[in-house]
Amino acid sequence: MPLSRIYKLHISPDRKYVKVLKNLLGFVPGNLSLYKMAFRHKSIALVLKNGSKNNNERLEFLGDAVLGSVVAEVLFKLYPYKDEGFLTEMRSKIVRRANLNQLGRKLGFDELIEFDKKAINISAKHSSLLGDAFESLVGAVYLDKGYDFTKDFITQRIIKPHIDIHQLELTETNFKSKLIEWCQRHSKDISFEPIENIEGDNDKLFSVQVLIDGEAMASGIDYNKKNAEKIAAEKTCEMVGI
Amino acid sequence: MPLSRIYKLHISPDRKYVKVLKNLLGFVPGNLSLYKMAFRHKSIALVLKNGSKNNNERLEFLGDAVLGSVVAEVLFKLYPYKDEGFLTEMRSKIVRRANLNQLGRKLGFDELIEFDKKAINISAKHSSLLGDAFESLVGAVYLDKGYDFTKDFITQRIIKPHIDIHQLELTETNFKSKLIEWCQRHSKDISFEPIENIEGDNDKLFSVQVLIDGEAMASGIDYNKKNAEKIAAEKTCEMVGI
């Protein structure tokens, strides 16, 4: 065991925190301040002298991108005969905010995140603090250990034990029916209205607008009308928080 | 010079193609079939026996993700004091389809892409074949050489010589004024209408809908009303092809 590892786990004043992280991550973190940053929500962050904010939002930006790339490769290799439409849909199923929130909860992030407990209810079902922190953690691991390590971490430590990809493949998330059911439950009228069709270089683009009780919600665009509806429905589900 | 390199550059029946790629990429490609695939547009691709399509769309999916991740890191490190909103905006300026198309043209992709010349006009200003192929190429380099190599390739061979990041930072793409000007030029009425405001856990979300001649175009959502308008304007610019 190298000395720095012994120091971090047994001597350093942060040794308790290092052990918690080691249990979570499966490895001893190198640069501890990155991980502390990953779990610092903007609600308690200070604005530093140089004008930057000492919270996890920048790491979330980076981690979101790295996670998207790793998941893209996992799917690309897992499904060698599926087209990019299928891959895109599978990825969005995996990295949906609701899933990442759930994942953060499973991993015990509610104990790790520093946030303003008076202002925020982290137990709220749709609290995105947990999913945001998961992405930030990916950013921290990437900066600390590099891409290949992060890829292994995500595949071995996150996807394998926590995400059943083939199950996700089967459980088609039908956002359109989900949205229609939600509207029925809340006695709201819903309609999918075609809006301007755009003539592209080669193909015809369809645009669809979701209206709920006559109010415009999200819209979707695709070369296929059904897909445009699906996109609009998915975005509207995000908007209304279902 | 290793034997395989001598073979590829001087003896192989593909030696001419290998030299073209070497000039473009700055290195001798390993797995040539990946690069051939990257330049094969769906308009001429065959459907293989297993149902998969022999074209660049899957590589584009992967390359888009890898490119997004590399550009995220470049910006994260280049701007240590800027917040994630700035980083997100800068990235979308860099990887906008119009920019990638222009990049593909600069790099001479029009000579390399295989496509159905009868059906498609690759010179058309908005032809996305070139940008799509650029992303596919990134996917091919990644599978051939790994992440760190691809990161070097993108930063040294693409960003440094072809993309002036600081210039992009200054030339704020004001999609709202761009859109308003376009509407004036085409004698169309434009308005930005607030739609349902969503009460989140902590913050208030604003939704804005763009209407052109009374028809709903794209919408935008953000915690800040101005940003919601900006997002809606940018998406509408993409829709109408400006």
Interface residues (C-beta under 8 A of the other chain):
Chain A: S43 N50 G51 S52 K53 E57 R58 E60 F61 L62 D64 A65 V66 G68 S69 V71 A72 E73 F76 P80 Y81 K82 D83 E84 L87 T88 A119 I120 N121 A124 H126 S127 S128 Y142 G146 Y147 D148 K151 E193 I195 E196 I198 G200 D201 N202 L205 S207 Q209 I212 E215 A216 M217 A218 S219 I221 M239 V240 G241
Chain B: N50 G51 S52 K53 E57 R58 E60 F61 L62 D64 A65 V66 G68 S69 V71 A72 E73 F76 P80 Y81 K82 D83 E84 L87 T88 A119 I120 N121 A124 H126 S127 S128 Y142 G146 Y147 D148 K151 E193 I195 E196 I198 G200 D201 N202 L205 S207 Q209 I212 E215 A216 M217 A218 S219 I221 M239 V240 G241
